[in-house]
Amino acid sequence: MGRAMTPVANSSALFQLPEPLAGKRIVVAMSGGVDSSVVAALAASSGAEVIGITLQLYDYGAATGRKGACCAGDDIRDARAVADRLGIAHYVFDHESAFREEVVERFADEYLAGRTPIPCIRCNMGPKFTDLFAMARELGADCLATGHYVRRIETPAGAELHRAIDPARDQSYFLYATTDAQLDFLRFPLGGMEKTEVRRIAETAGLRNAAKPDSQDICFVPDGDYAKVVRAIRPEAETAGTIVHAETGAMLGEHRGIIHFTVGQRRGLEIGGQAEPLYVTGIDAPEHRVLVGPRRLLAVSGARLVETNRIGPLPDAPLTAKVRSLARPVPIELDGPLGDGAPTRIRFLAPEYGVAPGQAAVLYAGERVVGGGWIAETEV
C-alpha cells in the first residue's frame, strides 16, 4: 500500500516546473536502484501525478553469473515495490531485443575491431533517452526525470548540462550525447545532492532499496569479465595472435585474442626480460596483433572525433576534454565543427597518454558540458 511522503518544499526547483505541481505529470525512469527510486519519491511528494517506467533491457543471468542487474530481474522487482510503496503507477516495457542489438552486440563488435567501447553512452543515446523520451511524450508528461548525477541549468539561451556538485558521483561524461530537445524535457533532481543525502531521503521514505549497493560495472558485465561476454556473443573473438614491439617490430609473445587488451594497458601482457615497462600502444585487429612499447609511445597530440554532438552554443571560453570516464579534464583546442554528427579534431595543449579509440572525448567549458564525440583515431 502506498505511503505519502512529507512534501518537499523546493519540489518545483528540483523538477524545474512552474508552481503549483498539482496537475503536472512527471514520468520517472526507474532502474530499481536507490537513485531513481529517490527521484520517484521526490516526484510523488511534489503533488504531481507520477508514472514510473522501467525498461527491461536484459536478463542474461547464465552468461553473467548474476541473476538480475540494472533493468533486469531483481531490479525490476525492486522498482515495482518502490512504486507500490509510493502509490504511483509503474510500467515495465520489454526492450531486450533492441538493447542486445544496439548495445550488447555493438559492444562485442567494437572489441573485435580493436576499440574500447563505452556501452553506457550507447544505452543513453538509444534505449534509455530516445525510447523513454518518446514514451514520456506519448503519456503527456511535462518532463522525464532520471537519477543521473548531473545538473540542468536554465539560462536565457536555453538549458545547459553541468557537472554534478559531487565530483565522485558526476555522470556528465556519459551524457554528452544528450540533444538540446532532450535536455529541454529532461530533469535531474539529484545533481545538486550528495549521495549521503539521497540515501537519507530513501530511508525516510521507507524504500526497500535505501541501502542497496551502487552498481560498479557495466550492467551486463557485472563481474568485470568483458572477454567472457564478448566470447559468448562472438565466439571468433578468441582468435590468437602475436604481441609485437611497436618500434622494433620484434615478436615478444602470443595472446589469446585482442579482446583482452586496450590501449594504455600494462597488466596481463606476460612479457618479461624488458629494459622498461611495456604498455599496449595499439591494436591491429585485421592482423590480430597487439602492439606494445614504452610509456612515451602512448603520448598523443590530438584525436579525431566522429558522431559529434553539441549541447547549446559553443562558448567563447577555454575548453577542456575528458578522454576516459575517470580521467581529469585537460586543456584542448577544438579544430573544426562540433555537433550534428560532423567529424572534428581536438588538439591537446600538452601530450595526453592512453587515449583509446572507441572511448568518448567529452568537452567542457568550466562546469558546463559542451558536447563531444567518439574517438576514431589519435594523432602523434
URWO-V624416 format. One line per field, one symbol per residue. ss: DSSP state (2 for helix, 1 for strand, 0 for the rest). phi: phi as a letter, one per 20 degrees, with the letter a starting at -180 (. if undefined). burial: + if it has 24 or more other ideal C-beta (glycine too) atoms within 12 Angstrom, else -. A space follows every 10 residues. Layout:
ss: ???
phi: ???
burial: ???
This chain:
ss: 0000000000 2222200000 0000111110 0002222222 2222000011 1111110000 2222000000 0022222222 2222220011 1111022222 2222222222 2200000022 2222222222 2222222200 0011100001 1111100111 1110000000 0222200002 2222211000 0000222222 2222000000 0000000000 0000022222 2220222200 1111100000 1111100222 0000000000 0000000011 1111000011 1110222201 1111111111 0000000011 1100000001 1111100000 0001111111 1100000001 1111100111 1111111110
phi: .fcfefgefd gfffdlcffe egnecdedfd eoefffffgf ffffeenffc cecdefeabe gffemceobg mblfffffff fffffemdfb cddedfffff fedfffgfff ffenddecff fgfffdgfef ffgfffffem feaddcefeb dddecgepfd dcfffegfdg dfgedfefef ffffeeccfe fddeffffff ffffemffdg dffffdcgge cfemefgfff ffecgffeff addcffeemf fdrcceqffe cbgnfdfnfl cdmefbgdcf dacefgeldd ecafgffefc dabedclfcc dmffeebfdc bddbfdfefc fbcedpfbol nffbccdefb gddmedgofd ddeccmeeee qraefeadcf
burial: ----+--+-- ++-++++--- +--+++++++ ++++++++++ ++++++++++ ++++++++++ --++-+-+++ ++++++++++ ++++++-+++ +++-++-+++ -+++++++++ ++++++++++ ++++++++++ +++-++--+- ++++++++++ +++-----++ ++++----++ ++++++++++ -++-++++++ +++-+--++- ++--+-++++ -+--+--+++ ++---+++++ -+++--+--- ++++++---- -++-+-++++ ++++++--+- +------+++ +++++--+++ +++---++-+ -+++++++++ ++--+---++ +++++-+-++ -+-+---++- ---+++++-- -+++++++++ +++++--+++ ++++++++--
